[in-house]
């Protein structure tokens, strides 16, 4: 009888350890996903708060908002990857779908604002270029004033603004060929940008009241309930195990006395195994930024860390997205030059924006040169692409080194 009771005791202990181990692993996975959703909600809420400012302030915060949306996208990818590797988690596909729609609408809003800022810079540059020709310079001043009116006046003044633009177009037809082409090109760009900007407030209202906020709150509640069920299930398994041991002790007393020391030793082993399993489930994390040692780096990691409050993990996520989305961009631009120059120009524009977000000023400047050359003199593009490839390859290599060094620190 003693041998049978001992075998049942070991079997019961093994089952308890297996159940607690599975519960601890599931609890850790669920908790990590919940924290990722919490970070996603915090990032979206931070972006949402910037949208409540008046239009002039929002326009000048476009670069910061672009960096925020990159971080939100990286968190969304992280949640999706972790979810695919986990079991018994609540369905988050609706959250991922809603987040994707939020990112798309935000990107449309940001593109409108960034196009507006580029337009303002272009008008200023053209005005400076023609400052020696007062009549032409005055036309660009009128364009600047009308763009400003369109941005910050009420809708009632829109007809007068567009009549004024028509008048400027009429005057442009009397200018010499080069001046006429420059002015009419700017007029066409103004029409396109103001058309998109007019939708800005509508998109902002949709983003502020977007379903993603309610969806994140719902998911956080579901994950909290699931974590609570894990705790209660662990208590239930431990209680049933204790009942089983008491039953074994009761039936074993008919033949062999089980001393209190034996029972205490068994319980101590259970507690040590449980504590050991918990410690293995939560390895220490070391957050210590390690920057790549390069002579003249492309990426300004210090600037990125400052903009993200020294959050190395967020910087690493942005760098992973950069490597994944922009590796081979120069080859893609080269292949698109003949078949689709507009798409090649958009690729260069996107790479320019990413360079600004990473603090890679040389990469941003090189991508800007390629973008302008595609529009104005496509024959100069091949030489510029060589420079862009060097810049991009250096930036990608620095990003990989940064990720590798930080992975060593964490391990």
Secondary structure by P-SEA (a helix, b strand, c coil): caaaaaaaaaaaaaaaaaaaaaaaaaaaaaaaaaaaaaaaaaaaaaaaaaaaccaaaaaaaaaaaaaaaaaaaaaaaaaaaaaaaccccccaaaaaaaaaaaaaaaaaaaaaaaaaaaaaaaaaaaaaaacccaaaaaaaaaaaaaaaaaacccccaaaaaaaaaaaaaaaaaaccaaaaaaaaaaaaaaaaaaaaaaaaaaaaaaaaacaaaaaaaaaaaaaaaaaaaaaaaaaaaaaaaaaaaaaaaaaacccccccaaaaaaaaaaaaaaaaaaaaaacccccbbbbbbbccccccaaaaaaaaacccaaaaaaaaaaaaacccaaaaaaaaaccccaaaaaaaaaaaaaaaaaacaaaaaaaaaaaaaaaaccccaaaaaaaaaaaaaaaaaaaaaaaaaaaaaaac
